[in-house]
Amino acid sequence: MSRDMRIDRDMTSESGDGRIAGVVIRRIDKKGFAFIKTGDGREFFVHVRDCVGETTWGRIEEGSQVTFVPTTTAKGLRASFVKLK
């Protein structure tokens, strides 16, 4: 994880694993990023490099349900360690 990112513990799930759930609402293939919306309406930026494990960029589509670790950067909310739900 980059030094300019920090995990925001106030946004993580009560299960203690640090992951929250959301739905991919927009995907911009040419630039390799997307946006995930959580149940409470927050939007998180996700870059192709943020997908982990068997969750490859090619499997992430608009409408996909995912889990991720919420982080905060200088530019705003970012989803890290994104996995398909």
C-alpha positions as CSV (number, residue, x, y, z in Angstrom):
1,M,0.0,0.0,0.0
2,S,1.3,3.4,-0.9
3,R,2.4,5.8,1.9
4,D,-0.2,8.3,0.8
5,M,-3.0,5.8,1.5
6,R,-4.4,4.9,4.9
7,I,-7.0,2.4,5.9
8,D,-9.9,4.2,7.4
9,R,-10.9,2.1,10.4
10,D,-14.1,4.2,10.9
11,M,-15.5,2.9,7.6
12,T,-14.7,-0.8,8.0
13,S,-17.2,-3.6,8.8
14,E,-18.1,-4.7,12.3
15,S,-16.8,-8.2,11.5
16,G,-13.3,-6.9,12.1
17,D,-11.9,-8.0,8.8
18,G,-11.7,-4.5,7.5
19,R,-13.8,-5.2,4.4
20,I,-17.0,-3.5,3.3
21,A,-19.4,-4.4,0.5
22,G,-20.4,-2.4,-2.5
23,V,-21.6,-2.5,-6.1
24,V,-19.6,-1.4,-9.2
25,I,-21.6,1.5,-10.6
26,R,-19.3,2.8,-13.4
27,R,-16.4,1.3,-15.2
28,I,-14.1,3.2,-17.5
29,D,-12.1,0.6,-19.5
30,K,-9.9,3.0,-21.4
31,K,-8.4,4.4,-18.2
32,G,-8.6,1.2,-16.1
33,F,-10.7,2.4,-13.3
34,A,-14.2,2.1,-11.8
35,F,-16.4,3.4,-9.0
36,I,-18.0,1.4,-6.3
37,K,-21.0,2.5,-4.3
38,T,-21.7,1.3,-0.8
39,G,-25.1,0.7,0.8
40,D,-24.8,4.1,2.6
41,G,-24.2,6.0,-0.6
42,R,-20.5,6.6,-0.5
43,E,-18.5,6.2,-3.8
44,F,-15.0,4.7,-3.9
45,F,-12.5,4.9,-6.7
46,V,-10.9,1.6,-7.8
47,H,-8.0,1.1,-10.1
48,V,-7.3,-2.1,-12.1
49,R,-4.3,-2.7,-9.8
50,D,-6.6,-2.8,-6.8
51,C,-8.2,-6.1,-7.8
52,V,-6.7,-9.1,-5.9
53,G,-6.7,-12.9,-6.0
54,E,-9.0,-14.4,-8.6
55,T,-10.8,-11.1,-9.0
56,T,-9.3,-9.8,-12.2
57,W,-10.2,-6.6,-13.9
58,G,-11.9,-8.6,-16.7
59,R,-14.3,-10.1,-14.2
60,I,-15.4,-6.8,-12.7
61,E,-18.4,-5.4,-14.5
62,E,-21.0,-2.7,-13.8
63,G,-23.4,-4.2,-11.3
64,S,-20.8,-6.6,-9.8
65,Q,-21.0,-7.0,-6.0
66,V,-17.6,-6.7,-4.4
67,T,-15.9,-6.4,-1.1
68,F,-12.9,-4.2,-0.4
69,V,-10.8,-2.4,2.2
70,P,-11.7,1.3,2.3
71,T,-8.8,3.7,2.2
72,T,-8.4,7.4,2.1
73,T,-6.0,9.2,-0.2
74,A,-5.2,12.8,-0.8
75,K,-7.7,12.6,-3.7
76,G,-10.5,11.0,-1.7
77,L,-12.0,7.6,-1.0
78,R,-10.4,4.6,-2.6
79,A,-11.2,0.9,-2.6
80,S,-8.2,-1.4,-2.1
81,F,-7.9,-5.2,-2.2
82,V,-11.1,-5.5,-4.2
83,K,-12.7,-9.0,-4.5
84,L,-15.9,-10.2,-6.1
85,K,-18.5,-11.1,-3.5
